[in-house]
Amino acid sequence: MFEFLNSLMEILNQGNDPTYYSAGRLEVIGITLGSFGLLESFKSWEVSSEPSLLDHRHILFSLVGSVLVCLIRNPRGTNWDSF
């Protein structure tokens, strides 16, 4: 499975900070995947030290550049009673 994912996407993790804490276990099991085209915009990746109330710690990353946003209306999601 690793080879399959690695052929389609790039693993963006940097460093070896544990992403999972549980009963004395520290593991690096959280991964962030991105397309090969994303590598140009990828700036940083880190494991947050803030408490997450879960066994998994939050993963923070940032991208540089602009993102094209396309707004799409979904008529089925319209609240017709508000009109």
Backbone as ProteinMPNN parsed JSONL, in Angstrom:
{"seq_chain_A": "MFEFLNSLMEILNQGNDPTYYSAGRLEVIGITLGSFGLLESFKSWEVSSEPSLLDHRHILFSLVGSVLVCLIRNPRGTNWDSF", "coords_chain_A": {"N_chain_A": [[0.824, -1.179, 0.0], [1.982, 1.205, 0.749], [3.828, 1.664, -1.338], [2.059, 1.99, -3.486], [0.595, 4.338, -2.732], [2.76, 6.095, -2.617], [3.446, 6.23, -5.281], [1.445, 7.74, -6.37], [1.122, 10.003, -4.785], [2.791, 12.387, -2.658], [4.497, 12.082, 0.419], [4.206, 14.396, 2.939], [5.216, 14.818, 5.465], [7.49, 16.152, 7.862], [10.355, 15.788, 9.804], [10.392, 13.897, 12.936], [8.543, 13.951, 15.012], [6.317, 12.592, 17.417], [3.014, 11.687, 16.495], [1.011, 10.451, 17.774], [-0.156, 9.775, 20.988], [-0.523, 7.621, 23.689], [-1.163, 6.055, 26.665], [1.604, 5.902, 27.504], [2.726, 5.233, 25.083], [4.391, 6.42, 22.283], [4.053, 7.322, 19.03], [4.733, 7.647, 15.525], [2.385, 7.902, 13.518], [0.641, 9.398, 12.041], [0.143, 10.699, 8.838], [0.638, 13.067, 6.22], [-0.594, 13.548, 3.079], [0.044, 14.659, -0.257], [-0.477, 15.931, -3.587], [1.907, 15.683, -6.303], [2.165, 18.138, -7.594], [1.613, 19.887, -5.576], [3.861, 20.208, -4.088], [5.408, 22.428, -4.778], [4.079, 24.538, -3.584], [4.097, 23.926, -0.929], [5.045, 24.741, 2.333], [5.61, 24.449, 5.203], [5.532, 21.912, 7.778], [4.334, 20.588, 10.764], [4.02, 19.05, 14.013], [1.591, 19.849, 16.292], [1.973, 21.257, 19.552], [-0.083, 21.827, 21.17], [-2.777, 20.813, 23.325], [-5.051, 18.28, 22.208], [-7.245, 16.892, 23.038], [-7.545, 14.325, 22.216], [-6.059, 11.136, 21.353], [-4.439, 11.542, 19.228], [-2.248, 14.014, 17.983], [-2.606, 17.36, 16.718], [-1.861, 18.146, 13.336], [-0.074, 20.592, 11.737], [0.196, 22.569, 8.842], [1.471, 24.64, 6.199], [0.793, 26.48, 3.221], [2.069, 28.236, 0.401], [1.249, 30.891, -1.843], [-1.491, 31.34, -4.158], [-4.884, 30.225, -4.205], [-7.202, 28.956, -6.428], [-10.542, 29.64, -6.211], [-13.653, 28.256, -6.633], [-16.927, 28.961, -6.689], [-19.88, 27.201, -6.241], [-23.293, 26.849, -6.795], [-25.746, 24.988, -5.128], [-28.788, 23.953, -5.829], [-30.398, 22.155, -4.444], [-29.675, 22.476, -1.817], [-30.856, 24.795, -1.026], [-32.643, 26.93, 1.133], [-35.774, 27.213, 0.825], [-37.886, 28.245, 2.282], [-36.962, 30.553, 3.421], [-37.143, 32.552, 1.541]], "CA_chain_A": [[0.0, 0.0, 0.0], [2.895, 2.335, 0.792], [4.361, 1.887, -2.682], [0.96, 2.508, -4.303], [0.387, 5.746, -2.361], [3.952, 6.861, -2.969], [3.486, 6.427, -6.73], [0.418, 8.722, -6.716], [1.183, 11.192, -3.947], [4.024, 12.607, -1.907], [4.327, 12.216, 1.868], [4.666, 15.746, 3.256], [5.725, 14.89, 6.834], [8.871, 16.592, 8.075], [10.748, 15.509, 11.175], [9.933, 12.626, 13.484], [7.771, 14.169, 16.227], [5.199, 11.656, 17.522], [1.68, 12.214, 16.21], [0.076, 9.66, 18.567], [0.206, 9.573, 22.386], [-1.513, 6.836, 24.406], [-0.682, 5.176, 27.745], [3.045, 5.721, 27.441], [3.178, 4.946, 23.722], [4.606, 7.549, 21.38], [4.2, 6.761, 17.693], [4.588, 8.535, 14.369], [1.487, 7.178, 12.636], [-0.108, 10.346, 11.215], [0.852, 11.174, 7.655], [-0.032, 14.049, 5.375], [-0.314, 13.255, 1.68], [-0.276, 15.721, -1.2], [-0.108, 15.638, -4.972], [3.248, 16.143, -6.661], [2.065, 19.552, -7.93], [1.492, 20.65, -4.338], [5.185, 20.385, -3.482], [5.896, 23.783, -5.038], [3.393, 25.454, -2.68], [4.246, 23.439, 0.436], [6.024, 25.56, 3.058], [6.036, 23.863, 6.471], [4.729, 20.852, 8.368], [4.766, 20.347, 12.139], [3.065, 18.472, 14.95], [1.253, 20.868, 17.276], [2.176, 20.913, 20.96], [-1.331, 22.146, 21.866], [-3.61, 19.633, 23.623], [-6.105, 18.077, 21.22], [-8.294, 16.11, 23.688], [-7.551, 13.022, 21.559], [-4.751, 10.477, 21.381], [-3.67, 12.068, 18.103], [-1.948, 15.441, 18.032], [-2.93, 18.073, 15.486], [-0.784, 18.374, 12.385], [-0.198, 21.918, 11.14], [1.05, 22.793, 7.677], [1.107, 25.862, 5.492], [1.057, 26.539, 1.791], [2.262, 29.589, -0.116], [0.639, 31.093, -3.151], [-2.932, 31.575, -4.169], [-5.717, 29.074, -4.539], [-8.364, 29.302, -7.219], [-11.769, 29.239, -5.541], [-14.787, 28.195, -7.54], [-18.158, 28.843, -5.929], [-20.915, 26.472, -6.963], [-24.588, 26.834, -6.118], [-26.445, 23.717, -5.111], [-30.204, 24.275, -5.614], [-31.006, 21.257, -3.462], [-29.352, 22.96, -0.481], [-31.506, 26.088, -0.821], [-33.729, 27.01, 2.113], [-36.822, 27.925, 0.094], [-38.756, 28.92, 3.236], [-36.393, 31.861, 3.778], [-37.421, 33.525, 0.489]], "C_chain_A": [[0.877, 1.255, 0.0], [3.424, 2.664, -0.593], [3.298, 2.468, -3.616], [0.723, 3.983, -4.007], [1.559, 6.604, -2.794], [4.067, 7.087, -4.472], [2.487, 7.503, -7.166], [0.582, 10.053, -5.996], [2.52, 11.247, -3.232], [3.683, 12.698, -0.429], [4.974, 13.526, 2.28], [5.215, 15.886, 4.674], [7.175, 15.348, 6.847], [9.202, 16.352, 9.537], [10.197, 14.18, 11.646], [9.225, 12.811, 14.824], [6.604, 13.194, 16.263], [3.863, 12.345, 17.251], [0.622, 11.495, 17.043], [0.639, 9.448, 19.974], [-0.88, 8.739, 23.042], [-0.82, 5.923, 25.407], [0.808, 4.872, 27.635], [3.59, 5.375, 26.07], [3.287, 6.236, 22.934], [4.886, 6.976, 19.998], [4.08, 7.856, 16.64], [3.725, 7.783, 13.367], [0.665, 8.106, 11.743], [0.724, 10.785, 10.026], [-0.017, 12.178, 6.91], [0.393, 13.773, 3.945], [-0.704, 14.435, 0.809], [0.157, 15.327, -2.597], [1.275, 16.211, -5.274], [3.251, 17.627, -7.023], [1.994, 20.447, -6.708], [2.853, 20.96, -3.725], [5.736, 21.79, -3.675], [5.298, 24.786, -4.054], [3.585, 25.09, -1.214], [5.347, 24.195, 1.153], [6.511, 24.879, 4.327], [5.048, 22.81, 6.932], [5.244, 20.638, 9.778], [3.638, 19.726, 12.949], [2.844, 19.504, 16.04], [1.518, 20.363, 18.69], [0.939, 21.233, 21.794], [-2.11, 20.867, 22.164], [-4.75, 19.503, 22.618], [-7.308, 17.34, 21.785], [-8.485, 14.749, 23.028], [-6.183, 12.377, 21.743], [-3.839, 11.012, 20.286], [-3.452, 13.563, 18.275], [-2.279, 16.074, 16.686], [-1.68, 18.245, 14.631], [-1.057, 19.711, 11.709], [0.714, 22.0, 9.921], [0.594, 24.069, 6.999], [1.54, 25.76, 4.036], [1.254, 27.992, 1.392], [1.614, 29.686, -1.489], [-0.848, 31.311, -3.026], [-3.653, 30.309, -4.602], [-6.926, 29.579, -5.312], [-9.605, 28.758, -6.529], [-12.906, 29.32, -6.536], [-16.045, 27.965, -6.709], [-19.223, 28.196, -6.797], [-22.191, 26.508, -6.149], [-25.204, 25.452, -6.238], [-27.915, 24.001, -4.818], [-30.879, 23.376, -4.585], [-30.74, 21.716, -2.033], [-30.015, 24.289, -0.154], [-32.615, 25.971, 0.221], [-34.827, 27.857, 1.505], [-37.762, 28.668, 1.027], [-38.234, 30.303, 3.599], [-36.654, 32.926, 2.719], [-38.731, 34.228, 0.703]], "O_chain_A": [[0.56, 2.243, -0.663], [3.462, 3.832, -0.978], [3.596, 3.334, -4.438], [0.657, 4.795, -4.93], [1.37, 7.718, -3.283], [4.718, 8.04, -4.9], [2.662, 8.113, -8.221], [0.225, 11.104, -6.53], [3.276, 10.275, -3.21], [2.688, 13.323, -0.06], [6.153, 13.752, 2.007], [5.643, 16.976, 5.053], [7.973, 14.992, 5.98], [8.405, 16.682, 10.416], [9.611, 13.426, 10.869], [9.293, 11.933, 15.684], [5.956, 12.984, 15.237], [3.619, 13.453, 17.727], [-0.545, 11.885, 17.023], [1.773, 8.997, 20.132], [-2.053, 9.102, 22.967], [0.021, 5.108, 25.027], [1.215, 3.71, 27.669], [4.803, 5.236, 25.908], [2.363, 7.049, 22.929], [5.847, 6.229, 19.816], [3.406, 8.865, 16.849], [4.241, 7.11, 12.475], [0.051, 7.644, 10.781], [1.874, 11.194, 10.181], [-1.245, 12.132, 6.971], [1.583, 13.764, 3.63], [-1.675, 15.133, 1.102], [1.046, 14.494, -2.774], [1.749, 17.112, -4.582], [4.246, 18.311, -6.781], [2.285, 21.64, -6.794], [2.972, 21.886, -2.923], [6.461, 22.29, -2.815], [5.941, 25.782, -3.724], [3.257, 25.892, -0.339], [6.465, 24.287, 0.646], [7.72, 24.741, 4.515], [3.884, 22.81, 6.534], [6.451, 20.517, 9.984], [2.461, 19.86, 12.614], [3.801, 19.985, 16.647], [1.311, 19.187, 18.988], [0.908, 20.946, 22.991], [-2.109, 19.939, 21.356], [-5.347, 20.504, 22.221], [-8.304, 17.173, 21.082], [-9.497, 14.089, 23.264], [-5.254, 13.016, 22.237], [-2.615, 10.945, 20.4], [-4.365, 14.29, 18.666], [-2.238, 15.413, 15.649], [-0.583, 18.462, 15.146], [-2.143, 19.935, 11.174], [1.862, 21.555, 9.962], [-0.532, 24.524, 7.2], [2.494, 25.069, 3.68], [0.657, 28.885, 1.994], [1.457, 28.69, -2.195], [-1.388, 31.449, -1.928], [-3.091, 29.446, -5.276], [-7.592, 30.525, -4.89], [-9.711, 27.556, -6.288], [-13.093, 30.339, -7.201], [-16.212, 26.908, -6.1], [-19.439, 28.595, -7.941], [-22.178, 26.23, -4.95], [-25.185, 24.83, -7.3], [-28.264, 24.267, -3.668], [-31.831, 23.795, -3.925], [-31.503, 21.38, -1.127], [-29.752, 24.857, 0.906], [-33.418, 25.038, 0.194], [-34.822, 29.08, 1.646], [-38.387, 29.64, 0.605], [-39.009, 31.148, 4.047], [-36.408, 34.105, 2.975], [-39.112, 35.081, -0.099]]}, "name": "protein", "num_of_chains": 1, "seq": "MFEFLNSLMEILNQGNDPTYYSAGRLEVIGITLGSFGLLESFKSWEVSSEPSLLDHRHILFSLVGSVLVCLIRNPRGTNWDSF"}
